[in-house]
Amino acid sequence: MNITLSAPMKRWVVKQAAKKGFDTTDAFVLEMLRKEKELALRERVDDLLSEAISNGKPTPMTRASWERIRMKGRELAKERRRK
């Protein structure tokens, strides 16, 4: 993928990459994209939590509930490592 930046934007990217200790501007831009992706994921989780809070009657968490959550988290983590 190639991205064309205006001269002022390119200067800013070069300065930011150096200021933040990145070896290349590519590494800096990649990190910015990773952070943006993480932010989008966090926003999605927040939306789901808000939806869950506003829907239905609360139920108590049991040990089994927590274990199901942990198991699902482990499955998701394993899937991500494979990608």
Biopython code that builds the backbone (N, CA, C, O; Angstrom):
import numpy as np
from Bio.PDB.StructureBuilder import StructureBuilder

atoms = [
    (1, "MET", "N", (0.849, -1.173, 0.000)),
    (1, "MET", "CA", (0.000, 0.000, 0.000)),
    (1, "MET", "C", (0.894, 1.234, 0.000)),
    (1, "MET", "O", (1.870, 1.313, 0.745)),
    (2, "ASN", "N", (0.552, 2.162, -0.821)),
    (2, "ASN", "CA", (1.270, 3.433, -0.858)),
    (2, "ASN", "C", (0.330, 4.538, -0.422)),
    (2, "ASN", "O", (-0.843, 4.559, -0.795)),
    (3, "ILE", "N", (0.852, 5.447, 0.364)),
    (3, "ILE", "CA", (0.058, 6.577, 0.838)),
    (3, "ILE", "C", (0.802, 7.852, 0.460)),
    (3, "ILE", "O", (1.998, 7.988, 0.716)),
    (4, "THR", "N", (0.085, 8.767, -0.143)),
    (4, "THR", "CA", (0.675, 10.052, -0.509)),
    (4, "THR", "C", (0.303, 11.083, 0.548)),
    (4, "THR", "O", (-0.871, 11.276, 0.863)),
    (5, "LEU", "N", (1.317, 11.734, 1.085)),
    (5, "LEU", "CA", (1.099, 12.764, 2.103)),
    (5, "LEU", "C", (1.513, 14.125, 1.550)),
    (5, "LEU", "O", (2.427, 14.239, 0.734)),
    (6, "SER", "N", (0.820, 15.135, 2.015)),
    (6, "SER", "CA", (1.244, 16.490, 1.669)),
    (6, "SER", "C", (2.600, 16.741, 2.336)),
    (6, "SER", "O", (2.967, 16.047, 3.284)),
    (7, "ALA", "N", (3.327, 17.718, 1.846)),
    (7, "ALA", "CA", (4.641, 18.022, 2.420)),
    (7, "ALA", "C", (4.553, 18.349, 3.914)),
    (7, "ALA", "O", (5.359, 17.834, 4.689)),
    (8, "PRO", "N", (3.589, 19.197, 4.350)),
    (8, "PRO", "CA", (3.507, 19.480, 5.791)),
    (8, "PRO", "C", (3.189, 18.225, 6.617)),
    (8, "PRO", "O", (3.725, 18.047, 7.711)),
    (9, "MET", "N", (2.324, 17.369, 6.096)),
    (9, "MET", "CA", (1.979, 16.149, 6.824)),
    (9, "MET", "C", (3.187, 15.217, 6.898)),
    (9, "MET", "O", (3.441, 14.606, 7.936)),
    (10, "LYS", "N", (3.919, 15.111, 5.811)),
    (10, "LYS", "CA", (5.109, 14.257, 5.796)),
    (10, "LYS", "C", (6.135, 14.750, 6.819)),
    (10, "LYS", "O", (6.720, 13.950, 7.549)),
    (11, "ARG", "N", (6.352, 16.071, 6.871)),
    (11, "ARG", "CA", (7.284, 16.622, 7.864)),
    (11, "ARG", "C", (6.834, 16.288, 9.273)),
    (11, "ARG", "O", (7.647, 15.936, 10.128)),
    (12, "TRP", "N", (5.527, 16.400, 9.512)),
    (12, "TRP", "CA", (4.989, 16.097, 10.839)),
    (12, "TRP", "C", (5.224, 14.626, 11.188)),
    (12, "TRP", "O", (5.648, 14.311, 12.301)),
    (13, "VAL", "N", (4.952, 13.732, 10.247)),
    (13, "VAL", "CA", (5.140, 12.299, 10.482)),
    (13, "VAL", "C", (6.611, 12.002, 10.782)),
    (13, "VAL", "O", (6.918, 11.253, 11.710)),
    (14, "VAL", "N", (7.511, 12.583, 10.006)),
    (14, "VAL", "CA", (8.945, 12.369, 10.217)),
    (14, "VAL", "C", (9.342, 12.844, 11.611)),
    (14, "VAL", "O", (10.061, 12.141, 12.322)),
    (15, "LYS", "N", (8.880, 14.034, 12.010)),
    (15, "LYS", "CA", (9.209, 14.567, 13.339)),
    (15, "LYS", "C", (8.635, 13.693, 14.450)),
    (15, "LYS", "O", (9.318, 13.411, 15.435)),
    (16, "GLN", "N", (7.389, 13.267, 14.295)),
    (16, "GLN", "CA", (6.752, 12.441, 15.320)),
    (16, "GLN", "C", (7.453, 11.095, 15.455)),
    (16, "GLN", "O", (7.666, 10.612, 16.567)),
    (17, "ALA", "N", (7.805, 10.499, 14.344)),
    (17, "ALA", "CA", (8.496, 9.205, 14.374)),
    (17, "ALA", "C", (9.813, 9.333, 15.126)),
    (17, "ALA", "O", (10.137, 8.494, 15.966)),
    (18, "ALA", "N", (10.564, 10.375, 14.825)),
    (18, "ALA", "CA", (11.852, 10.584, 15.497)),
    (18, "ALA", "C", (11.635, 10.889, 16.975)),
    (18, "ALA", "O", (12.315, 10.330, 17.836)),
    (19, "LYS", "N", (10.698, 11.767, 17.261)),
    (19, "LYS", "CA", (10.418, 12.176, 18.643)),
    (19, "LYS", "C", (10.009, 10.983, 19.513)),
    (19, "LYS", "O", (10.374, 10.910, 20.686)),
    (20, "LYS", "N", (9.261, 10.064, 18.937)),
    (20, "LYS", "CA", (8.752, 8.931, 19.701)),
    (20, "LYS", "C", (9.658, 7.706, 19.614)),
    (20, "LYS", "O", (9.319, 6.644, 20.136)),
    (21, "GLY", "N", (10.800, 7.850, 18.960)),
    (21, "GLY", "CA", (11.797, 6.780, 18.960)),
    (21, "GLY", "C", (11.587, 5.668, 17.944)),
    (21, "GLY", "O", (12.141, 4.581, 18.109)),
    (22, "PHE", "N", (10.816, 5.904, 16.914)),
    (22, "PHE", "CA", (10.620, 4.896, 15.882)),
    (22, "PHE", "C", (11.797, 4.929, 14.911)),
    (22, "PHE", "O", (12.319, 5.998, 14.597)),
    (23, "ASP", "N", (12.210, 3.764, 14.441)),
    (23, "ASP", "CA", (13.320, 3.685, 13.487)),
    (23, "ASP", "C", (12.933, 4.215, 12.113)),
    (23, "ASP", "O", (13.760, 4.782, 11.398)),
    (24, "THR", "N", (11.663, 4.024, 11.752)),
    (24, "THR", "CA", (11.204, 4.468, 10.433)),
    (24, "THR", "C", (9.834, 5.126, 10.565)),
    (24, "THR", "O", (9.123, 4.925, 11.549)),
    (25, "THR", "N", (9.482, 5.913, 9.556)),
    (25, "THR", "CA", (8.146, 6.498, 9.535)),
    (25, "THR", "C", (7.100, 5.404, 9.324)),
    (25, "THR", "O", (5.979, 5.512, 9.820)),
    (26, "ASP", "N", (7.468, 4.349, 8.587)),
    (26, "ASP", "CA", (6.545, 3.227, 8.391)),
    (26, "ASP", "C", (6.152, 2.609, 9.730)),
    (26, "ASP", "O", (4.982, 2.307, 9.966)),
    (27, "ALA", "N", (7.143, 2.426, 10.603)),
    (27, "ALA", "CA", (6.868, 1.837, 11.918)),
    (27, "ALA", "C", (5.940, 2.740, 12.737)),
    (27, "ALA", "O", (5.050, 2.255, 13.436)),
    (28, "PHE", "N", (6.154, 4.044, 12.644)),
    (28, "PHE", "CA", (5.303, 4.996, 13.353)),
    (28, "PHE", "C", (3.868, 4.933, 12.838)),
    (28, "PHE", "O", (2.929, 4.867, 13.632)),
    (29, "VAL", "N", (3.691, 4.953, 11.523)),
    (29, "VAL", "CA", (2.345, 4.908, 10.941)),
    (29, "VAL", "C", (1.670, 3.583, 11.281)),
    (29, "VAL", "O", (0.480, 3.564, 11.595)),
    (30, "LEU", "N", (2.403, 2.482, 11.226)),
    (30, "LEU", "CA", (1.840, 1.184, 11.582)),
    (30, "LEU", "C", (1.362, 1.181, 13.032)),
    (30, "LEU", "O", (0.288, 0.656, 13.327)),
    (31, "GLU", "N", (2.138, 1.754, 13.925)),
    (31, "GLU", "CA", (1.724, 1.825, 15.335)),
    (31, "GLU", "C", (0.466, 2.676, 15.494)),
    (31, "GLU", "O", (-0.418, 2.336, 16.280)),
    (32, "MET", "N", (0.384, 3.772, 14.755)),
    (32, "MET", "CA", (-0.825, 4.601, 14.811)),
    (32, "MET", "C", (-2.041, 3.807, 14.348)),
    (32, "MET", "O", (-3.116, 3.908, 14.940)),
    (33, "LEU", "N", (-1.872, 3.023, 13.298)),
    (33, "LEU", "CA", (-2.981, 2.210, 12.793)),
    (33, "LEU", "C", (-3.371, 1.125, 13.800)),
    (33, "LEU", "O", (-4.556, 0.847, 13.983)),
    (34, "ARG", "N", (-2.389, 0.517, 14.446)),
    (34, "ARG", "CA", (-2.688, -0.486, 15.480)),
    (34, "ARG", "C", (-3.480, 0.136, 16.622)),
    (34, "ARG", "O", (-4.447, -0.449, 17.111)),
    (35, "LYS", "N", (-3.067, 1.315, 17.038)),
    (35, "LYS", "CA", (-3.774, 2.004, 18.123)),
    (35, "LYS", "C", (-5.204, 2.345, 17.721)),
    (35, "LYS", "O", (-6.123, 2.228, 18.532)),
    (36, "GLU", "N", (-5.391, 2.761, 16.485)),
    (36, "GLU", "CA", (-6.731, 3.086, 15.993)),
    (36, "GLU", "C", (-7.610, 1.840, 15.981)),
    (36, "GLU", "O", (-8.786, 1.896, 16.339)),
    (37, "LYS", "N", (-7.034, 0.724, 15.568)),
    (37, "LYS", "CA", (-7.777, -0.536, 15.557)),
    (37, "LYS", "C", (-8.155, -0.932, 16.988)),
    (37, "LYS", "O", (-9.283, -1.357, 17.238)),
    (38, "GLU", "N", (-7.225, -0.793, 17.913)),
    (38, "GLU", "CA", (-7.498, -1.113, 19.316)),
    (38, "GLU", "C", (-8.588, -0.206, 19.873)),
    (38, "GLU", "O", (-9.463, -0.667, 20.605)),
    (39, "LEU", "N", (-8.543, 1.069, 19.535)),
    (39, "LEU", "CA", (-9.563, 2.010, 19.990)),
    (39, "LEU", "C", (-10.940, 1.614, 19.465)),
    (39, "LEU", "O", (-11.927, 1.663, 20.200)),
    (40, "ALA", "N", (-11.004, 1.223, 18.195)),
    (40, "ALA", "CA", (-12.283, 0.791, 17.616)),
    (40, "ALA", "C", (-12.811, -0.441, 18.343)),
    (40, "ALA", "O", (-14.013, -0.555, 18.584)),
    (41, "LEU", "N", (-11.922, -1.357, 18.691)),
    (41, "LEU", "CA", (-12.321, -2.559, 19.416)),
    (41, "LEU", "C", (-12.829, -2.204, 20.810)),
    (41, "LEU", "O", (-13.840, -2.741, 21.264)),
    (42, "ARG", "N", (-12.128, -1.304, 21.484)),
    (42, "ARG", "CA", (-12.570, -0.871, 22.824)),
    (42, "ARG", "C", (-13.937, -0.188, 22.757)),
    (42, "ARG", "O", (-14.788, -0.391, 23.623)),
    (43, "GLU", "N", (-14.134, 0.624, 21.718)),
    (43, "GLU", "CA", (-15.433, 1.288, 21.554)),
    (43, "GLU", "C", (-16.537, 0.260, 21.354)),
    (43, "GLU", "O", (-17.643, 0.415, 21.871)),
    (44, "ARG", "N", (-16.229, -0.790, 20.600)),
    (44, "ARG", "CA", (-17.210, -1.860, 20.377)),
    (44, "ARG", "C", (-17.553, -2.555, 21.691)),
    (44, "ARG", "O", (-18.720, -2.838, 21.960)),
    (45, "VAL", "N", (-16.544, -2.829, 22.500)),
    (45, "VAL", "CA", (-16.783, -3.455, 23.814)),
    (45, "VAL", "C", (-17.620, -2.528, 24.685)),
    (45, "VAL", "O", (-18.556, -2.978, 25.347)),
    (46, "ASP", "N", (-17.295, -1.249, 24.691)),
    (46, "ASP", "CA", (-18.080, -0.283, 25.470)),
    (46, "ASP", "C", (-19.534, -0.256, 25.013)),
    (46, "ASP", "O", (-20.449, -0.212, 25.835)),
    (47, "ASP", "N", (-19.742, -0.284, 23.691)),
    (47, "ASP", "CA", (-21.108, -0.303, 23.159)),
    (47, "ASP", "C", (-21.853, -1.554, 23.617)),
    (47, "ASP", "O", (-23.013, -1.484, 24.021)),
    (48, "LEU", "N", (-21.179, -2.689, 23.550)),
    (48, "LEU", "CA", (-21.812, -3.941, 23.981)),
    (48, "LEU", "C", (-22.126, -3.926, 25.474)),
    (48, "LEU", "O", (-23.178, -4.405, 25.899)),
    (49, "LEU", "N", (-21.206, -3.371, 26.268)),
    (49, "LEU", "CA", (-21.452, -3.277, 27.710)),
    (49, "LEU", "C", (-22.631, -2.359, 28.008)),
    (49, "LEU", "O", (-23.472, -2.672, 28.851)),
    (50, "SER", "N", (-22.689, -1.240, 27.322)),
    (50, "SER", "CA", (-23.818, -0.313, 27.514)),
    (50, "SER", "C", (-25.128, -0.978, 27.139)),
    (50, "SER", "O", (-26.133, -0.829, 27.834)),
    (51, "GLU", "N", (-25.114, -1.710, 26.042)),
    (51, "GLU", "CA", (-26.309, -2.425, 25.605)),
    (51, "GLU", "C", (-26.722, -3.473, 26.639)),
    (51, "GLU", "O", (-27.905, -3.623, 26.945)),
    (52, "ALA", "N", (-25.747, -4.188, 27.167)),
    (52, "ALA", "CA", (-26.045, -5.225, 28.160)),
    (52, "ALA", "C", (-26.615, -4.618, 29.439)),
    (52, "ALA", "O", (-27.528, -5.171, 30.053)),
    (53, "ILE", "N", (-26.061, -3.476, 29.827)),
    (53, "ILE", "CA", (-26.530, -2.818, 31.057)),
    (53, "ILE", "C", (-27.964, -2.346, 30.901)),
    (53, "ILE", "O", (-28.753, -2.426, 31.843)),
    (54, "SER", "N", (-28.304, -1.856, 29.722)),
    (54, "SER", "CA", (-29.635, -1.292, 29.538)),
    (54, "SER", "C", (-30.694, -2.329, 29.145)),
    (54, "SER", "O", (-31.879, -2.004, 29.070)),
    (55, "ASN", "N", (-30.281, -3.552, 28.898)),
    (55, "ASN", "CA", (-31.227, -4.606, 28.518)),
    (55, "ASN", "C", (-31.331, -5.668, 29.603)),
    (55, "ASN", "O", (-30.325, -6.177, 30.099)),
    (56, "GLY", "N", (-32.529, -5.980, 29.948)),
    (56, "GLY", "CA", (-32.757, -7.122, 30.821)),
    (56, "GLY", "C", (-32.426, -6.904, 32.280)),
    (56, "GLY", "O", (-31.867, -5.887, 32.691)),
    (57, "LYS", "N", (-32.798, -7.898, 33.023)),
    (57, "LYS", "CA", (-32.603, -7.903, 34.465)),
    (57, "LYS", "C", (-31.222, -8.475, 34.794)),
    (57, "LYS", "O", (-30.810, -9.466, 34.191)),
    (58, "PRO", "N", (-30.507, -7.872, 35.732)),
    (58, "PRO", "CA", (-29.184, -8.395, 36.079)),
    (58, "PRO", "C", (-29.288, -9.779, 36.728)),
    (58, "PRO", "O", (-30.254, -10.085, 37.426)),
    (59, "THR", "N", (-28.287, -10.588, 36.482)),
    (59, "THR", "CA", (-28.220, -11.903, 37.121)),
    (59, "THR", "C", (-26.874, -12.029, 37.830)),
    (59, "THR", "O", (-25.878, -11.466, 37.375)),
    (60, "PRO", "N", (-26.839, -12.749, 38.921)),
    (60, "PRO", "CA", (-25.578, -12.883, 39.660)),
    (60, "PRO", "C", (-24.551, -13.706, 38.880)),
    (60, "PRO", "O", (-24.904, -14.642, 38.163)),
    (61, "MET", "N", (-23.286, -13.345, 39.032)),
    (61, "MET", "CA", (-22.201, -14.089, 38.404)),
    (61, "MET", "C", (-21.826, -15.248, 39.323)),
    (61, "MET", "O", (-21.659, -15.077, 40.530)),
    (62, "THR", "N", (-21.699, -16.406, 38.734)),
    (62, "THR", "CA", (-21.304, -17.595, 39.485)),
    (62, "THR", "C", (-19.892, -17.991, 39.069)),
    (62, "THR", "O", (-19.330, -17.435, 38.125)),
    (63, "ARG", "N", (-19.334, -18.950, 39.781)),
    (63, "ARG", "CA", (-18.015, -19.465, 39.379)),
    (63, "ARG", "C", (-18.076, -20.013, 37.961)),
    (63, "ARG", "O", (-17.146, -19.826, 37.176)),
    (64, "ALA", "N", (-19.166, -20.686, 37.636)),
    (64, "ALA", "CA", (-19.334, -21.243, 36.289)),
    (64, "ALA", "C", (-19.378, -20.127, 35.247)),
    (64, "ALA", "O", (-18.830, -20.276, 34.155)),
    (65, "SER", "N", (-20.027, -19.014, 35.579)),
    (65, "SER", "CA", (-20.082, -17.875, 34.656)),
    (65, "SER", "C", (-18.673, -17.376, 34.357)),
    (65, "SER", "O", (-18.307, -17.175, 33.199)),
    (66, "TRP", "N", (-17.888, -17.177, 35.411)),
    (66, "TRP", "CA", (-16.522, -16.684, 35.231)),
    (66, "TRP", "C", (-15.676, -17.673, 34.449)),
    (66, "TRP", "O", (-14.866, -17.269, 33.615)),
    (67, "GLU", "N", (-15.851, -18.954, 34.705)),
    (67, "GLU", "CA", (-15.070, -19.962, 33.979)),
    (67, "GLU", "C", (-15.425, -19.962, 32.489)),
    (67, "GLU", "O", (-14.542, -20.112, 31.645)),
    (68, "ARG", "N", (-16.715, -19.793, 32.158)),
    (68, "ARG", "CA", (-17.113, -19.706, 30.753)),
    (68, "ARG", "C", (-16.458, -18.488, 30.089)),
    (68, "ARG", "O", (-15.999, -18.564, 28.950)),
    (69, "ILE", "N", (-16.423, -17.384, 30.806)),
    (69, "ILE", "CA", (-15.790, -16.165, 30.277)),
    (69, "ILE", "C", (-14.304, -16.403, 30.048)),
    (69, "ILE", "O", (-13.768, -16.031, 29.005)),
    (70, "ARG", "N", (-13.636, -17.021, 31.019)),
    (70, "ARG", "CA", (-12.200, -17.306, 30.873)),
    (70, "ARG", "C", (-11.934, -18.232, 29.692)),
    (70, "ARG", "O", (-11.004, -18.011, 28.916)),
    (71, "MET", "N", (-12.754, -19.267, 29.562)),
    (71, "MET", "CA", (-12.577, -20.216, 28.460)),
    (71, "MET", "C", (-12.753, -19.521, 27.110)),
    (71, "MET", "O", (-11.979, -19.757, 26.182)),
    (72, "LYS", "N", (-13.764, -18.671, 27.003)),
    (72, "LYS", "CA", (-14.002, -17.941, 25.765)),
    (72, "LYS", "C", (-12.831, -17.006, 25.464)),
    (72, "LYS", "O", (-12.405, -16.886, 24.315)),
    (73, "GLY", "N", (-12.318, -16.350, 26.493)),
    (73, "GLY", "CA", (-11.161, -15.469, 26.320)),
    (73, "GLY", "C", (-9.942, -16.223, 25.832)),
    (73, "GLY", "O", (-9.213, -15.746, 24.962)),
    (74, "ARG", "N", (-9.718, -17.415, 26.398)),
    (74, "ARG", "CA", (-8.582, -18.233, 25.960)),
    (74, "ARG", "C", (-8.750, -18.652, 24.498)),
    (74, "ARG", "O", (-7.790, -18.636, 23.729)),
    (75, "GLU", "N", (-9.974, -19.026, 24.123)),
    (75, "GLU", "CA", (-10.244, -19.411, 22.730)),
    (75, "GLU", "C", (-9.964, -18.246, 21.789)),
    (75, "GLU", "O", (-9.321, -18.420, 20.754)),
    (76, "LEU", "N", (-10.444, -17.061, 22.148)),
    (76, "LEU", "CA", (-10.230, -15.881, 21.300)),
    (76, "LEU", "C", (-8.748, -15.549, 21.187)),
    (76, "LEU", "O", (-8.261, -15.217, 20.107)),
    (77, "ALA", "N", (-8.036, -15.639, 22.303)),
    (77, "ALA", "CA", (-6.591, -15.356, 22.293)),
    (77, "ALA", "C", (-5.848, -16.354, 21.398)),
    (77, "ALA", "O", (-4.937, -15.975, 20.662)),
    (78, "LYS", "N", (-6.237, -17.614, 21.466)),
    (78, "LYS", "CA", (-5.608, -18.636, 20.639)),
    (78, "LYS", "C", (-5.876, -18.360, 19.154)),
    (78, "LYS", "O", (-4.979, -18.503, 18.322)),
    (79, "GLU", "N", (-7.096, -17.971, 18.829)),
    (79, "GLU", "CA", (-7.438, -17.635, 17.441)),
    (79, "GLU", "C", (-6.604, -16.472, 16.934)),
    (79, "GLU", "O", (-6.115, -16.495, 15.804)),
    (80, "ARG", "N", (-6.443, -15.456, 17.771)),
    (80, "ARG", "CA", (-5.668, -14.275, 17.357)),
    (80, "ARG", "C", (-4.212, -14.622, 17.130)),
    (80, "ARG", "O", (-3.586, -14.093, 16.211)),
    (81, "ARG", "N", (-3.656, -15.514, 17.962)),
    (81, "ARG", "CA", (-2.255, -15.888, 17.792)),
    (81, "ARG", "C", (-2.035, -16.627, 16.475)),
    (81, "ARG", "O", (-0.964, -16.536, 15.876)),
    (82, "ARG", "N", (-3.062, -17.364, 16.026)),
    (82, "ARG", "CA", (-2.950, -18.109, 14.766)),
    (82, "ARG", "C", (-2.953, -17.181, 13.560)),
    (82, "ARG", "O", (-2.423, -17.545, 12.510)),
    (83, "LYS", "N", (-3.535, -15.995, 13.680)),
    (83, "LYS", "CA", (-3.665, -15.067, 12.539)),
    (83, "LYS", "C", (-2.417, -14.309, 12.269)),
    (83, "LYS", "O", (-2.376, -13.497, 11.345)),
]
sb = StructureBuilder()
sb.init_structure("model")
sb.init_model(0)
sb.init_chain("A")
sb.init_seg("    ")
for serial, (resi, resn, name, xyz) in enumerate(atoms, 1):
    if name == "N":
        sb.init_residue(resn, " ", resi, " ")
    sb.init_atom(name, np.array(xyz, "f"), 0.0, 1.0, " ", f" {name:<3s}", serial, name[0])
structure = sb.get_structure()
